[in-house]
Amino acid sequence: MVVPELKAWRAARPHVVRVARSVRPQLVRAVGAVKPPLVRAAGAVKPLVTRPSTVQFTAGSATLGLVVAATVVTAAGPWDSTGQRTAEREWAASQGRAGGADHGHVSGTSGKAPAPAPSAASVLTGLGGSVGAGPSPTEKALADVLGPLLDNAALGTERTAAVVDLATGKRLYGKGADDALTPASTTKIATAVAALTAAGADHRIATRTVLEPDSEKVVLVGGGDPTLTARKDAQGNASLRTLADRTARALKDRKTDEVTLSYDTSLYEGPDVHPIGLDNTNVARVTALMADEGRLDDTSSGTAKRTEEPAADAAKEFADLLEDRGIKTADPVPAKATDRAKSLAAVKSPPLSALVERMLTNSDNDIAEALARQTAVAAGEPASFKGGGTAIRKQLKKLGLPLKGAEFADGSGLDRADKLTADLLTALLAKAADPAHPELRAALTGLPVAGFTGTLSTRYAGQPGTGLVRAKTGTLTGVHTLAGTVVDTDGHLLAFAFLTASDPPTEPTATQKALDALASTLATCGCN
């Protein structure tokens, strides 16, 4: 006789296998509780580490009978370079597209209004209990465990905190939660929510070529796509090579094989240099036209030397591509396309949901500044640093979020003039988890997974939060922040935000470990 639990296991095995591949028993209960945020965690973004560490593999394996789960997964093989079975990823991609992005490929889209991802709660119930059945953490219990950790001298001279139950939206704990501090890159959570609200999760950014009437003047029109690439392998991004193919074909259909080429960056306004200046490796000039984020190497994330003229260089690359395709042209010059220009060709970025996820996972400053301007364009504000900040505030106000003390000087958090509260950060996460706002789900699915992906891939070694904490990091000299979600021992999905500042600056590694300990404590503390 087959017991109900075994039937449940067999019926939903694909869900469980996808979770078990991370070999973290905590992830099993995380899937059922988190639903949209964690069900697709494994496939959301290619991790920066290729395999789990020994600590990640073995820690806490007895909790949910990982030996059995690992045996099932291993028998199914093979594994790909991300630690996920190729067959399981293909299976997942073939299922109903839900959750705001197609995680099978960076360029995928939902094809419809995003909806929450399916839950494996019934599986978890069959394997030994319901998810989130225990009482929520209490303020006193949280204060007892978080208070001493927040007193750690490694956190510096200022620190604020907030913890919210995402099922109810209720704040469970706060320490200076409405005090505004410099948020560093946790600003990107606000940028993500604002952009998704203003433009929509399925919005794609177009890069176009147009032909001026009664002439042979072609204009390359930048739409603000920071992921436009000139590389042979576009990896799902909009390709300058594809645009050249289509443009050359359209010109040849018109019996034209020689043109003058110009490029249009007029979508953006104001200064294109971030206040931190050009002498840095964190962000390129913020322009409506660039290829590969203006990087001078073959990287696609992290710091890198940038070209001083990303728009001009992208246009020159495009001219060379046209030449290779039989279209003669001189060196391009800047010019604004007229309203009478006729469309020749276009390529489009991955959906905004995918851009948001990439921005959050890799803490990509170029995407962040582009999304701030996309927000401005959609909101009818000037596409500038100032207009982007105004538009972000406008969108967050529409959502009824607590904006007291908040300042938005940029989209990336590189500007120290940015100010956010722990209250606002947790409210942003709660709004993204709200079933009434599935269009915001990418603001959760893009959060790095502790010990596995993005900016958290090298953190949490040996800590119980590995695989359970999903959080956006923030780091400037003297500023360290962490905001995200975690599943506690009773299966409750909690949002948290910890902001710290210190003058003189604290030792970065010690501060980050202190922040990680706070989030890990939430994962292991029932606190009720």
Helices and strands as residue ranges (DSSP letters): H 4-11, H 13-20, H 25-34, H 36-39, H 41-44, H 54-58, H 66-76, H 86-94, H 121-128, H 139-150, G 153-155, E 158-165, E 170-175, G 184-186, H 187-199, E 206-211, E 217-221, H 240-253, E 258-264, G 292-294, H 310-324, E 328-329, E 333-334, E 342-348, H 352-362, H 365-379, H 385-398, H 422-433, G 438-440, H 442-445, G 454-456, E 470-476, E 479-487, E 493-501, H 508-524
